[in-house]
Amino acid sequence: MTHVDIALIGSGSANSLPGPEFADRRIVQIDRGVGPDRVFGGTCLNLGCIPTKMFVHTADLAHAAQDGPRFGVRTRADGADWPAIRDRIFGRIDPIAAGGEEYRRSHPDNDNLTLLRGTARLLSPTELEVTTTDGGVEHITADTVVIGAGSRPQIPDIPGLADADPQTSDTIMRRDTLPRSVLILGSGVIAAEFAHVLSALGVEVTILARSDRLLRRADADVSARFTEVTAQRMSVRTDVQVRSVERRPDGTVHLSGHDRTGPLELEAEEILVAAGRTPNTDLLGAREAGLDLHPDGRLVVDAFQRAQAAGRPLGTTWAFGDVSDPHQLKHVANHQLRIVRHNLLHPEELRRSDTMPVPAAVFSHPQVATVGLTEAQARVAGRDVRVAVQEYAGIAYGWALEDTTGFAKLIADADGTLLGAHIIGHEAATLIQQLVQAMSTGQRVQDIARTQYWIHPALPELLENALLQLTDAHGG
């Protein structure tokens, strides 16, 4: 049995923990890897944020070409060279993952660190058994365990689905060819982004949503508009209950179920499951090791990112990111890792991780970005709500875009405190940042609107006009 100062599980945001400040501590880093090939470096780099956005940009180019004639420009998208698209993206990403692993294995910076590739299983909060990729077994005890083990695609318990060898976000981007048609099972962020990518590149897409709209966790007005706009580009079926899925001898997929109109029978060349992600706590044996879990399988942590057992925080065991947080977002994992890092180095002055509003974006077409409370959440919380809605069509740059569907929706309290911001439209993910900053620093709507110039005729006028509505409502 080997004893170390720190046992670190994961290689995504967890990879930022080791550094010169920990040079006097013996560290073992255990990484199972992600995806079918168990690649080093975490989901964001290999299977999530980064490659998907590279695909999204490619899809944006294809979609813009199709849109040219509306502006009097003779453009069109004449098909897609899928292998070239795929190889350009992973030709850049794969060397980064390989280089990261090699750095951990052999660079002098890591003389105090041992990298084990394999699956860690907790025997107690500070004891692990690691089954390595070469079939060996290592037993490790540690003064401190840091868990950044991430999550993986969830496959719903639908008869025949697992046997149909469905695509997931782990596999769809590495295919050799584009399918001619695809059924997308899901209606959240992953479903929306892949629907945009595949549709823009010429795939016939059908989205199957269990609820009555797409992005159902977004503000209701944004969700309804997104569903409406998406349904103009591809087939969107809502209120779907899937009864069974079958992969037929010719390779096609047959799906049976029903929606609000009655029985549903659909066929496609491929099926993509985008029904959410499950934290890897089951692979860790976290429950058996005595750690507390939420009903959805996430580790329970306190505001300092300490894992809990029997309702009490453990000073020995820490967790962050997808394995413990409902916001499965890279920027959240990065922030929480920085908090864990500080708290390990400065146990006498612990910092909280829950002091800032959490923004999120959907890189679809149109983009969606959000931070803070939805209108419904604000009203349920009993806040004295003021709402402003500004359409892209009402600002000069919106005229340039010929945008008749996008808007910004801001929710404020009676004193001008910004409670939430929601944008659907061009560059929403960029526009939202100024409001994230305002909420994080405590600016009121009148402060944001009246104390700076807003460049005309630029997209931020969308926010200026919405803020002025709220400012006028507050007499600012």
Buried (B, 14 or more C-beta within 10 A) or exposed (E): EBBBBBBBBBBBBBBBBBEEEBEEBBBBBBBBBBBEEBBBBBBBBBBBBBBBBBBBEBBBEBBBBEBEEEEEEEEEBEEBEBEEBBEEBBEEBBEBBEEBBEEBBEEEEBEBBBBBBBBBBBBBBBBBBBBEEEEEEBEBBBBBBBBBBBBBBBBBEBEBBEEBEBBBBBBBBBEEEBBEBBBBBBBBBBBBBBBBBBBBBBBBBBBBBBBEBBBBEBBBBBBBBBBEBBBEBBBBBBBBEBEEBBBEEEEBBBBBBBBEEEEBEBEBBBBBBBBBBBBBBEBBBBBEBBBBBEEEBBBBBBEBBBBBBEEEBBBBBBBBBBBBBEEBBBBBBBBBBBBBBBBBEEEEEBBEBEEBBBBBBBBBBBBBBBBBBBBEBBBEEEBEBBBBBBBBBBBEBBEEBEBEBBBBBBBBBEEBBBBBBBBBBBBBBBBBEBBBEBBEEEBBBBBBBEEEEBEEEEBBBBBBBBBBBBBEBBEB
